[in-house]
């Protein structure tokens, strides 16, 4: 129970859980430092029996290490101590939700080994290890020394606060502690210890200029390992309650898209003002980074990863009803922002145009859209699939711009063009040969098949 509450707390602090109240879309200030979830940073799970050391896989961390209870570690808080074992052994975790370019500060504590197997010579000058993270430097550290140790007697634990600062070189950067105890005679339990790992970040500035058709590459993870494809993670979410979507409110925003002309431009070549009505129809669709990742790799979109973003209205309506990931996303969005998500939209408007002589009239649309970034996460946090979804928004109205303006040069030339005519091949420049006043009637035609008509004959 305590682990769950702790995990929820750090996830919420990092924006990885759905917001409990509607998110404000006001202009964002410069990013401030905020907590990063380090899952099981006290190494308390799984629950251990006795004081240790025990060699066990630690929840949310990768690597087999020696774990001690808080009391056996010489600590006064609830944090367990983890000994890194010997040279090359690692303890690793990906920092969930950290984006490439973030400035991350990791804080933790270290101590020389408390193992009763240590001799005084092995710990008197401290013990070496390294800490590094994706995009960061390798930081070589030596723990505090522990003089007056004798083999067979546990050490008291000499804990020292440390920090490691780096700029994330990838999304979900991998934090790694590595033992550098190289003496082959050293007992496996006599190695540097780590406890109470925490992290904070200054996230990168939100880039609002990314086009909806280039939302970036989606990534998938299983635990702390990056998956080579999205398939397994998407398949793991292919069940009604198999995954939940956790939006990152920091990276989600509303915006107006680029303006586009709807319908035709109406050019008034006359000398009079024209006024008329016309019906405009327009539609919007959604886009997602998962489908774009498949497309960029030249792969057919896997069935389980098909969100309602194809642009085919009938197909998207079907996907919205049948695809579990579509329902998982829509449910999370509605809980977080307290309004339904729209995968697609369409509308019609009748506009009245009043066009002055020599002017052009047209209508432009600036659709209101919404972009949500986050993760599809398996119930056991075994799989995580990053996604960015961009769709039409009804939180604010679309903009219809009814516009008139002067003609372009090409339109002026078109209006000045002569009316299409044919030529008069004989007598084109001579006076009219007669005057037709319609005073006399003509006789019926005599040619076979000719239709009789009443015509006037000119007076000579």
C-alpha positions as CSV (number, residue, x, y, z in Angstrom):
1,X,0.0,0.0,0.0
2,X,2.8,2.4,0.9
3,X,4.6,1.6,-2.3
4,X,1.5,2.4,-4.4
5,X,0.9,5.7,-2.7
6,X,4.6,6.6,-3.1
7,X,4.5,5.7,-6.7
8,X,1.4,7.6,-7.4
9,X,2.8,10.6,-5.6
10,X,5.9,10.8,-7.8
11,X,4.1,10.1,-11.0
12,X,1.6,12.8,-10.2
13,X,4.4,15.3,-9.4
14,X,5.9,14.6,-12.8
15,X,2.7,15.0,-14.7
16,X,2.5,11.3,-15.7
17,X,-0.9,10.8,-14.1
18,X,-4.1,12.4,-15.4
19,X,-4.7,15.9,-13.9
20,X,-7.5,16.0,-11.3
21,X,-8.8,19.3,-12.5
22,X,-9.1,20.8,-16.0
23,X,-5.7,21.9,-17.3
24,X,-5.1,25.6,-17.9
25,X,-3.9,26.5,-21.4
26,X,-2.7,30.0,-20.4
27,X,0.7,31.1,-21.7
28,X,3.3,29.0,-20.0
29,X,6.2,30.7,-18.1
30,X,9.7,29.4,-18.4
31,X,9.9,25.8,-17.1
32,X,10.6,25.5,-13.4
33,X,12.4,22.6,-11.7
34,X,10.0,19.7,-10.9
35,X,10.2,16.2,-9.4
36,X,11.0,13.2,-11.6
37,X,9.6,9.8,-10.6
38,X,12.3,7.5,-9.4
39,X,10.2,4.4,-8.8
40,X,11.1,2.5,-5.7
41,X,13.9,4.9,-5.0
42,X,14.2,3.6,-1.4
43,X,14.7,0.0,-2.7
44,X,12.0,-1.1,-0.3
45,X,10.2,-3.4,-2.8
46,X,9.9,-6.3,-2.9
47,X,9.5,-6.5,0.9
48,X,12.5,-8.3,2.4
49,X,12.6,-10.6,5.3
50,X,15.4,-10.1,7.8
51,X,18.2,-7.6,7.5
52,X,20.1,-9.1,4.5
53,X,22.2,-9.1,2.6
54,X,19.9,-10.7,0.0
55,X,20.6,-11.0,-3.7
56,X,17.4,-10.1,-5.4
57,X,15.8,-8.2,-8.3
58,X,14.6,-4.9,-7.0
59,X,11.3,-3.7,-8.3
60,X,11.6,-1.2,-11.2
61,X,15.4,-1.5,-11.2
62,X,17.6,-3.7,-13.5
63,X,20.5,-5.6,-12.1
64,X,21.1,-8.2,-9.3
65,X,22.6,-6.5,-6.2
66,X,23.0,-7.1,-2.5
67,X,20.3,-5.4,-0.5
68,X,20.3,-4.6,3.3
69,X,17.5,-3.4,5.6
70,X,17.6,0.2,6.8
71,X,18.8,-1.0,10.2
72,X,21.5,-3.2,8.8
73,X,22.5,-0.3,6.4
74,X,23.1,2.0,9.3
75,X,20.3,4.3,8.3
76,X,17.7,6.2,10.4
77,X,15.1,6.5,7.6
78,X,13.1,3.8,5.7
79,X,15.6,3.6,2.9
80,X,17.3,0.3,2.2
81,X,21.0,0.1,1.2
82,X,22.0,-1.6,-2.0
83,X,25.6,-2.8,-2.5
84,X,26.7,-2.8,-6.1
85,X,28.8,-6.0,-5.9
86,X,32.0,-6.1,-7.9
87,X,33.5,-4.4,-10.9
88,X,31.1,-3.9,-13.8
89,X,27.9,-4.8,-12.0
90,X,25.2,-2.2,-12.5
91,X,22.0,-0.9,-11.0
92,X,19.8,0.8,-13.6
93,X,16.5,2.6,-14.1
94,X,14.9,4.7,-16.8
95,X,13.7,8.1,-15.6
96,X,10.0,8.1,-16.6
97,X,8.7,11.1,-18.4
98,X,12.0,13.0,-18.8
99,X,12.3,14.3,-22.4
100,X,15.5,14.8,-24.4
101,X,17.1,18.1,-23.6
102,X,15.9,18.2,-20.0
103,X,18.4,19.3,-17.3
104,X,18.2,16.6,-14.6
105,X,19.6,16.6,-11.1
106,X,19.9,13.2,-9.4
107,X,20.4,13.1,-5.7
108,X,21.3,10.1,-3.6
109,X,23.5,8.9,-0.8
110,X,26.5,6.5,-0.8
111,X,28.4,4.6,1.8
112,X,31.3,2.1,2.0
113,X,30.1,-1.5,2.5
114,X,28.6,-2.5,5.8
115,X,29.2,-6.2,5.1
116,X,31.0,-8.1,7.9
117,X,33.1,-9.7,5.2
118,X,35.0,-6.5,4.6
119,X,38.6,-6.1,5.9
120,X,39.8,-2.8,7.1
121,X,42.0,-2.3,4.1
122,X,39.1,-2.7,1.7
123,X,37.1,0.2,3.1
124,X,39.6,2.5,4.9
125,X,40.0,4.8,1.9
126,X,36.4,4.4,0.5
127,X,35.2,2.3,-2.4
128,X,35.0,3.4,-6.1
129,X,31.9,3.4,-8.4
130,X,30.6,5.4,-11.3
131,X,27.3,7.1,-12.0
132,X,26.1,8.0,-15.5
133,X,23.0,8.7,-17.5
134,X,22.0,8.9,-21.2
135,X,23.6,12.0,-22.5
136,X,25.5,12.8,-19.3
137,X,29.2,12.4,-18.4
138,X,30.6,9.5,-16.5
139,X,31.1,10.7,-12.9
140,X,33.7,8.7,-10.9
141,X,33.0,8.7,-7.2
142,X,34.7,7.2,-4.1
143,X,32.7,6.7,-1.0
144,X,33.8,8.0,2.4
145,X,36.3,5.9,4.2
146,X,35.5,3.6,7.1
147,X,38.5,3.3,9.4
148,X,38.9,0.8,12.3
149,X,36.9,-1.9,10.5
150,X,37.7,-5.5,11.2
151,X,36.5,-8.6,9.4
152,X,33.5,-10.3,11.0
153,X,32.1,-7.0,12.3
154,X,29.3,-5.1,10.4
155,X,30.1,-1.5,9.4
156,X,28.0,1.4,10.8
157,X,27.3,2.9,7.4
158,X,28.9,6.2,6.6
159,X,26.3,7.9,4.3
160,X,27.3,10.9,2.2
161,X,24.9,13.0,0.1
162,X,25.8,13.1,-3.6
163,X,24.4,14.7,-6.7
164,X,24.8,14.1,-10.4
165,X,23.7,16.6,-13.0
166,X,23.2,15.9,-16.7
167,X,21.3,16.9,-19.8
168,X,19.1,14.1,-21.1
169,X,20.3,12.8,-24.5
170,X,17.2,10.8,-25.1
171,X,13.7,10.4,-23.9
172,X,13.4,8.4,-20.7
173,X,17.2,8.5,-20.1
174,X,18.8,5.5,-18.4
175,X,20.4,6.2,-15.0
176,X,23.2,3.7,-14.1
177,X,25.3,3.0,-11.1
178,X,28.4,0.8,-11.8
179,X,30.7,-0.8,-9.2
180,X,34.4,-0.3,-9.8
181,X,35.7,-2.6,-7.0
182,X,38.4,-4.5,-9.0
183,X,40.2,-6.6,-6.3
184,X,39.3,-10.2,-7.1
185,X,39.9,-11.2,-3.5
186,X,37.1,-8.8,-2.2
187,X,34.0,-10.6,-1.1
188,X,31.0,-10.0,-3.3
189,X,29.1,-8.2,-0.5
190,X,31.9,-5.8,0.2
191,X,31.2,-3.1,-2.3
192,X,30.0,0.5,-2.4
193,X,26.4,1.1,-1.4
194,X,23.6,3.4,-2.7
195,X,20.5,4.6,-1.0
196,X,17.6,7.1,-1.3
197,X,17.7,8.0,-5.0
198,X,15.7,11.1,-6.0
199,X,15.6,13.2,-9.2
200,X,14.4,16.6,-10.4
201,X,14.4,18.2,-13.8
202,X,14.1,21.5,-15.6
203,X,12.1,20.2,-18.7
204,X,12.9,21.5,-22.2
205,X,10.8,24.3,-23.5
206,X,7.6,23.2,-25.3
207,X,8.0,23.4,-29.1
208,X,4.6,24.4,-30.5
209,X,5.9,24.7,-34.1
210,X,5.9,21.0,-34.8
211,X,3.5,20.2,-37.6
212,X,0.7,17.7,-36.9
213,X,1.9,15.5,-39.7
214,X,5.4,15.2,-38.2
215,X,4.7,14.4,-34.5
216,X,7.9,12.6,-33.9
217,X,8.9,9.0,-33.3
218,X,7.0,6.9,-30.8
219,X,9.0,4.8,-28.5
220,X,8.2,1.6,-26.5
221,X,9.8,0.2,-23.4
222,X,9.5,-3.0,-21.5
223,X,10.7,-2.2,-18.0
224,X,14.0,-0.4,-18.4
225,X,14.7,-1.8,-21.9
226,X,13.9,0.0,-25.1
227,X,11.9,-2.2,-27.5
228,X,13.1,-2.3,-31.1
229,X,9.5,-2.0,-32.4
230,X,6.2,-0.8,-31.1
231,X,4.4,-4.1,-31.8
232,X,4.8,-5.8,-28.5
233,X,3.7,-2.8,-26.5
234,X,0.7,-2.1,-28.7
235,X,-0.3,-5.7,-28.5
236,X,0.0,-5.6,-24.7
237,X,-2.6,-2.8,-24.7
238,X,-5.0,-4.7,-27.0
239,X,-7.6,-5.3,-24.3
240,X,-10.3,-3.1,-22.8
241,X,-8.5,-2.5,-19.5
242,X,-5.0,-3.8,-20.4
243,X,-3.4,-0.3,-20.4
244,X,-4.2,3.2,-19.2
245,X,-3.2,6.4,-21.0
246,X,-1.3,8.9,-18.8
247,X,-1.2,12.3,-20.4
248,X,1.6,14.7,-19.8
249,X,-0.1,18.0,-19.1
250,X,3.2,19.8,-19.6
251,X,3.5,18.8,-23.2
252,X,-0.2,19.1,-24.1
253,X,-1.8,22.3,-25.5
254,X,-4.4,23.8,-27.8
255,X,-3.6,25.8,-30.8
256,X,-5.0,27.3,-34.1
257,X,-3.8,25.5,-37.2
258,X,-2.5,27.2,-40.3
259,X,-5.3,29.0,-42.3
260,X,-6.5,27.4,-45.5
261,X,-9.0,28.5,-48.1
262,X,-12.4,26.8,-48.0
263,X,-14.3,26.7,-51.3
264,X,-13.6,29.0,-54.2
265,X,-12.5,32.5,-54.6
266,X,-15.2,34.7,-56.2
267,X,-13.9,37.4,-58.5
268,X,-16.1,40.4,-59.4
269,X,-15.3,41.6,-62.9
270,X,-18.4,43.7,-63.2
271,X,-19.0,47.4,-62.5
272,X,-21.6,46.7,-59.9
273,X,-21.5,45.4,-56.3
274,X,-22.4,41.7,-56.1
275,X,-24.2,40.1,-53.1
276,X,-24.9,36.4,-52.8
277,X,-25.0,33.4,-50.3
278,X,-23.0,30.2,-50.5
279,X,-22.7,27.1,-48.4
280,X,-19.3,26.1,-47.1
281,X,-18.4,22.6,-45.9
282,X,-15.2,21.6,-44.1
283,X,-13.9,18.7,-42.0
284,X,-10.9,17.9,-39.7
285,X,-9.2,14.6,-38.8
286,X,-6.8,13.4,-36.2
287,X,-3.1,12.4,-36.5
288,X,-0.9,10.3,-34.2
289,X,2.8,9.6,-33.8
290,X,2.3,5.8,-33.7
291,X,1.0,5.6,-37.2
292,X,3.6,8.1,-38.4
293,X,6.4,6.0,-36.8
294,X,5.2,3.0,-38.8
295,X,5.0,5.0,-42.0
296,X,8.5,6.5,-41.5
297,X,9.9,3.0,-41.1
298,X,8.1,1.8,-44.3
299,X,6.0,-0.7,-42.4
300,X,2.3,-1.5,-42.6
301,X,0.5,-0.2,-39.6
302,X,-0.2,-3.1,-37.2
303,X,-3.8,-3.8,-36.5
304,X,-3.6,-3.4,-32.8
305,X,-1.9,0.1,-33.1
306,X,-4.6,1.6,-35.4
307,X,-6.0,4.7,-33.8
308,X,-8.9,6.6,-35.5
309,X,-6.5,8.8,-37.5
310,X,-6.8,7.3,-41.0
311,X,-8.7,10.3,-42.4
312,X,-11.4,7.9,-43.7
313,X,-14.5,8.8,-41.7
314,X,-16.1,5.4,-42.0
315,X,-12.9,3.6,-41.1
316,X,-12.2,6.0,-38.2
317,X,-15.7,5.6,-36.7
318,X,-15.1,1.8,-36.8
319,X,-11.7,2.2,-35.1
320,X,-13.2,4.5,-32.4
321,X,-15.7,1.8,-31.5
322,X,-13.4,-1.2,-31.7
323,X,-9.9,-0.3,-30.9
324,X,-9.0,-0.6,-27.1
325,X,-6.3,2.0,-27.3
326,X,-8.7,4.5,-28.7
327,X,-11.0,3.9,-25.8
328,X,-8.1,4.1,-23.3
329,X,-7.0,7.4,-24.7
330,X,-10.5,8.9,-24.9
331,X,-11.3,7.9,-21.3
332,X,-8.1,9.4,-19.9
333,X,-8.7,12.6,-21.8
334,X,-12.2,13.0,-20.6
335,X,-11.2,12.4,-17.0
336,X,-8.4,14.9,-17.2
337,X,-10.0,17.7,-19.2
338,X,-13.7,17.0,-18.4
339,X,-14.9,17.0,-21.9
340,X,-15.1,14.4,-24.7
341,X,-12.3,13.9,-27.1
342,X,-13.1,14.3,-30.8
343,X,-11.2,12.1,-33.3
344,X,-12.9,13.9,-36.2
345,X,-15.2,16.8,-36.9
346,X,-17.1,18.4,-39.7
347,X,-19.4,21.5,-40.2
348,X,-21.3,23.6,-42.7
349,X,-21.7,27.4,-42.8
350,X,-23.7,29.7,-45.0
351,X,-21.9,32.9,-45.7
352,X,-23.3,36.0,-47.4
353,X,-20.7,37.8,-49.6
354,X,-20.8,41.4,-50.7
355,X,-18.1,42.0,-53.3
356,X,-17.3,45.4,-54.6
357,X,-16.3,45.9,-58.3
358,X,-12.8,44.9,-59.0
359,X,-12.5,42.9,-55.8
360,X,-12.2,39.2,-54.8
361,X,-14.0,37.4,-52.0
362,X,-12.9,34.2,-50.3
363,X,-13.2,32.4,-47.0
364,X,-10.3,31.0,-44.9
365,X,-10.5,28.4,-42.0
366,X,-8.2,28.3,-39.0
367,X,-9.3,25.1,-37.2
368,X,-9.0,24.8,-33.5
369,X,-6.9,21.8,-32.6
370,X,-5.5,20.0,-29.5
371,X,-2.3,18.1,-29.0
372,X,-1.9,15.5,-26.2
373,X,1.4,13.7,-25.4
374,X,1.6,10.8,-23.0
375,X,2.1,7.1,-22.4
376,X,0.0,4.0,-22.8
377,X,1.1,2.1,-19.7
378,X,0.5,-1.6,-18.9
379,X,-1.2,-2.4,-15.5
380,X,2.1,-3.7,-14.1
381,X,4.3,-1.1,-15.8
382,X,5.7,-3.9,-17.9
383,X,5.1,-2.1,-21.2
384,X,5.1,1.6,-21.9
385,X,4.3,3.1,-25.3
386,X,4.8,6.8,-25.9
387,X,2.3,8.6,-28.2
388,X,1.4,12.1,-29.4
389,X,-2.1,12.6,-30.6
390,X,-3.4,15.7,-32.4
391,X,-7.0,16.2,-33.1
392,X,-9.8,18.8,-33.7
393,X,-10.8,20.7,-30.5
394,X,-14.1,22.2,-29.5
395,X,-12.7,23.8,-26.4
396,X,-12.5,27.0,-28.4
397,X,-14.2,27.7,-31.7
398,X,-12.8,27.4,-35.2
399,X,-12.0,30.6,-36.9
400,X,-13.7,31.4,-40.2
401,X,-12.2,34.5,-41.9
402,X,-14.5,36.0,-44.6
403,X,-12.2,38.1,-46.7
404,X,-12.3,40.5,-49.6
405,X,-9.4,42.2,-51.3
406,X,-8.0,43.6,-54.5
407,X,-7.5,41.4,-57.5
408,X,-4.2,39.8,-58.3
409,X,-2.5,40.8,-61.6
410,X,-3.6,37.5,-63.1
411,X,-7.2,38.1,-62.0
412,X,-7.0,41.7,-63.5
413,X,-5.8,40.3,-66.8
414,X,-8.6,37.7,-66.8
415,X,-11.2,40.4,-66.2
416,X,-9.8,42.6,-68.9
417,X,-9.8,39.7,-71.5
418,X,-12.2,40.2,-74.5
419,X,-15.5,38.4,-74.6
420,X,-15.2,35.3,-76.8
421,X,-16.4,36.1,-80.3
422,X,-16.3,34.8,-83.9
423,X,-15.3,36.8,-87.0
424,X,-17.4,38.2,-89.9
425,X,-15.5,36.9,-92.9
426,X,-17.3,39.0,-95.6
427,X,-18.0,42.7,-95.4
428,X,-16.8,43.1,-91.9
429,X,-15.9,46.8,-92.4
430,X,-18.8,47.8,-94.7
431,X,-22.0,49.7,-93.6
432,X,-25.1,47.6,-92.9
433,X,-26.7,46.4,-96.1
434,X,-30.3,46.8,-95.0
435,X,-32.7,47.7,-92.2
436,X,-34.9,44.9,-90.8
437,X,-38.1,46.4,-89.4
438,X,-40.0,43.2,-89.4
439,X,-42.9,44.7,-91.6
440,X,-43.4,41.8,-94.0
441,X,-43.9,38.1,-93.5
442,X,-41.9,35.5,-95.3
443,X,-43.4,32.6,-97.1
444,X,-43.1,29.1,-95.8
445,X,-39.8,27.4,-96.6
446,X,-39.8,25.0,-99.5
447,X,-36.8,22.9,-98.8
448,X,-37.6,19.4,-97.9
449,X,-37.8,18.9,-94.1
450,X,-37.6,22.6,-93.4
451,X,-39.7,23.8,-90.5
452,X,-42.2,26.6,-91.3
453,X,-41.8,29.9,-89.4
454,X,-43.0,33.4,-89.4
455,X,-40.3,35.8,-90.4
456,X,-40.0,39.5,-91.4
457,X,-38.7,40.7,-94.7
458,X,-36.7,44.0,-95.0
459,X,-38.2,46.7,-97.2
460,X,-35.9,47.5,-100.2
